[in-house]
Amino acid sequence: MPENSVAMSHAERCALWKQRLFEAEAGLTRYLTEQHGGRDLADWITVRGELFSGLPGPGEEDPERWQRVFFRAQALMERFLVSRYGHASLQAWAAANAQVHRYVEPDRGQGALGPVLRIARQAELYASRYRVVRTDADRAAVEIGHCAIWDYRERARSRGVTLTLKSPCEYCTHATAANIAAKGYVPRHELTEGPDGHGCRWEAALTPDGATTGRGSAQPVTTGDGACAA
């Protein structure tokens, strides 16, 4: 285990894949309801059926299998959304997901470190190379030196899986920033690309006056141009 990384048990990995799937599906349902008044409802019901087909049953708790379930579901949702509403809808979907995340992600009393550790746990799920570099309650940060979601996506693409987005960053940056903001902190990120591949740095912080933003009200601040979180 690399220094300043997070350890996750078998059960915790399965639980986080399930939570991420719930956040994404519930968020998209919320987005369609609020922004489009039930438009494409019949098609969405069909897609939802695909999302939840072939789920592992009781006693089949396998993190790698849940990873495949989540990845397939994410790809289906991206294709459904972009094909109907365009790439600009990704940010609105991320905002809707974040409002679900706000309620289902536990508050462990860690301040700004809480949302940063969620990013670290997602990085751990994919075996990305990362380290938590600041752990203060008012400002915390994680650096991802190599984002392994790129590797996973490219392996899927080579097997013939249809991917709507050119890179995971097209959605991930919106989603990660929105999750931090939904927990009441100001998100900042820098995208990087170097000898180790695609990476990024994420920070969650209090406002300059030492207060949280009020959940869901923070606007993401971005610097750099390159890759994505986990």
GIVENZI-V780393 format. One record per residue. N is the residue number from 1. RES is the residue in three letters. BURIAL is I if it has 16 or more other ideal C-beta (glycine too) atoms within 10 Angstrom, else O. D_FIRST is the distance of its C-alpha to the first C-alpha in Angstrom with 2 decimals. Layout:
# GIVENZI-V780393
N_RES_BURIAL_D_FIRST + N_RES_BURIAL_D_FIRST
This chain:
# GIVENZI-V780393
1_MET_O_0.00 + 2_PRO_O_3.83 + 3_GLU_O_6.57 + 4_ASN_O_8.59 + 5_SER_I_6.77 + 6_VAL_I_7.96 + 7_ALA_O_7.45 + 8_MET_I_10.42 + 9_SER_O_12.64 + 10_HIS_O_14.87 + 11_ALA_O_17.71 + 12_GLU_O_16.09 + 13_ARG_I_15.26 + 14_CYS_I_18.88 + 15_ALA_O_20.24 + 16_LEU_I_18.84 + 17_TRP_I_20.23 + 18_LYS_I_23.48 + 19_GLN_I_23.63 + 20_ARG_I_23.17 + 21_LEU_I_25.92 + 22_PHE_O_28.14 + 23_GLU_I_27.78 + 24_ALA_I_28.66 + 25_GLU_I_31.59 + 26_ALA_I_32.99 + 27_GLY_I_32.74 + 28_LEU_I_34.64 + 29_THR_O_37.25 + 30_ARG_I_37.66 + 31_TYR_I_38.00 + 32_LEU_I_40.63 + 33_THR_O_42.50 + 34_GLU_O_42.65 + 35_GLN_O_43.02 + 36_HIS_O_45.00 + 37_GLY_O_46.84 + 38_GLY_O_45.84 + 39_ARG_O_46.59 + 40_ASP_I_45.40 + 41_LEU_O_44.95 + 42_ALA_O_45.95 + 43_ASP_O_43.55 + 44_TRP_I_40.67 + 45_ILE_O_41.44 + 46_THR_O_41.31 + 47_VAL_I_37.94 + 48_ARG_I_36.57 + 49_GLY_O_37.74 + 50_GLU_O_35.69 + 51_LEU_I_32.56 + 52_PHE_O_32.75 + 53_SER_O_34.00 + 54_GLY_O_32.04 + 55_LEU_O_29.57 + 56_PRO_I_27.75 + 57_GLY_O_29.97 + 58_PRO_O_29.49 + 59_GLY_O_27.33 + 60_GLU_O_25.75 + 61_GLU_O_22.56 + 62_ASP_O_20.41 + 63_PRO_I_17.79 + 64_GLU_O_18.63 + 65_ARG_O_22.27 + 66_TRP_I_21.97 + 67_GLN_I_20.27 + 68_ARG_I_23.34 + 69_VAL_I_25.64 + 70_PHE_I_24.30 + 71_PHE_I_24.42 + 72_ARG_I_27.95 + 73_ALA_I_29.05 + 74_GLN_I_27.83 + 75_ALA_I_29.67 + 76_LEU_I_32.77 + 77_MET_I_32.84 + 78_GLU_I_32.46 + 79_ARG_O_35.31 + 80_PHE_I_37.47 + 81_LEU_I_37.13 + 82_VAL_I_37.52 + 83_SER_O_40.34 + 84_ARG_O_42.37 + 85_TYR_I_41.58 + 86_GLY_O_40.01 + 87_HIS_O_36.85 + 88_ALA_O_37.99 + 89_SER_I_37.38 + 90_LEU_I_33.58 + 91_GLN_I_33.47 + 92_ALA_I_35.75 + 93_TRP_I_33.69 + 94_ALA_I_30.54 + 95_ALA_I_32.60 + 96_ALA_I_33.75 + 97_ASN_I_30.27 + 98_ALA_I_29.19 + 99_GLN_I_32.02 + 100_VAL_I_30.73 + 101_HIS_I_27.19 + 102_ARG_I_28.84 + 103_TYR_O_30.00 + 104_VAL_O_27.34 + 105_GLU_I_24.16 + 106_PRO_O_24.09 + 107_ASP_O_24.86 + 108_ARG_O_22.57 + 109_GLY_O_24.52 + 110_GLN_O_21.90 + 111_GLY_I_24.27 + 112_ALA_I_23.05 + 113_LEU_I_19.39 + 114_GLY_I_19.98 + 115_PRO_I_20.60 + 116_VAL_I_17.85 + 117_LEU_I_15.23 + 118_ARG_I_17.01 + 119_ILE_I_16.43 + 120_ALA_I_12.68 + 121_ARG_I_12.71 + 122_GLN_I_14.92 + 123_ALA_I_12.73 + 124_GLU_I_9.90 + 125_LEU_I_12.81 + 126_TYR_I_13.57 + 127_ALA_O_10.22 + 128_SER_I_11.44 + 129_ARG_I_10.07 + 130_TYR_I_10.43 + 131_ARG_O_10.33 + 132_VAL_I_12.57 + 133_VAL_O_15.19 + 134_ARG_I_17.84 + 135_THR_I_17.91 + 136_ASP_O_21.66 + 137_ALA_O_23.61 + 138_ASP_I_26.08 + 139_ARG_I_23.87 + 140_ALA_I_20.21 + 141_ALA_I_18.45 + 142_VAL_I_15.49 + 143_GLU_I_15.32 + 144_ILE_I_14.43 + 145_GLY_I_14.74 + 146_HIS_I_15.02 + 147_CYS_I_16.14 + 148_ALA_I_15.66 + 149_ILE_I_18.48 + 150_TRP_I_20.78 + 151_ASP_O_19.73 + 152_TYR_I_20.18 + 153_ARG_I_23.52 + 154_GLU_O_24.81 + 155_ARG_O_24.19 + 156_ALA_I_26.10 + 157_ARG_O_28.79 + 158_SER_O_29.28 + 159_ARG_O_29.97 + 160_GLY_O_32.68 + 161_VAL_O_31.12 + 162_THR_O_33.12 + 163_LEU_I_31.15 + 164_THR_I_33.25 + 165_LEU_I_31.19 + 166_LYS_O_30.71 + 167_SER_I_27.23 + 168_PRO_I_24.82 + 169_CYS_I_25.45 + 170_GLU_I_29.01 + 171_TYR_I_28.00 + 172_CYS_I_24.46 + 173_THR_I_25.57 + 174_HIS_I_28.42 + 175_ALA_I_26.41 + 176_THR_I_23.62 + 177_ALA_I_26.28 + 178_ALA_I_28.46 + 179_ASN_I_25.84 + 180_ILE_I_25.24 + 181_ALA_I_29.03 + 182_ALA_I_29.67 + 183_LYS_I_27.78 + 184_GLY_I_30.08 + 185_TYR_I_28.17 + 186_VAL_I_28.96 + 187_PRO_I_26.53 + 188_ARG_I_26.16 + 189_HIS_I_24.31 + 190_GLU_I_24.41 + 191_LEU_I_23.90 + 192_THR_I_22.83 + 193_GLU_O_23.16 + 194_GLY_O_22.50 + 195_PRO_O_21.51 + 196_ASP_O_18.07 + 197_GLY_I_20.00 + 198_HIS_I_20.48 + 199_GLY_I_18.62 + 200_CYS_I_19.63 + 201_ARG_I_19.46 + 202_TRP_I_20.37 + 203_GLU_I_21.96 + 204_ALA_I_23.65 + 205_ALA_I_26.39 + 206_LEU_I_29.52 + 207_THR_O_32.84 + 208_PRO_O_34.43 + 209_ASP_O_36.52 + 210_GLY_O_33.52 + 211_ALA_O_34.04 + 212_THR_I_32.17 + 213_THR_I_33.91 + 214_GLY_O_35.06 + 215_ARG_O_33.00 + 216_GLY_O_33.32 + 217_SER_O_35.40 + 218_ALA_I_33.08 + 219_GLN_O_33.43 + 220_PRO_I_30.49 + 221_VAL_O_30.58 + 222_THR_O_29.41 + 223_THR_O_29.23 + 224_GLY_O_28.53 + 225_ASP_O_28.87 + 226_GLY_O_26.39 + 227_ALA_I_23.46 + 228_CYS_I_21.78 + 229_ALA_I_19.00 + 230_ALA_I_17.18
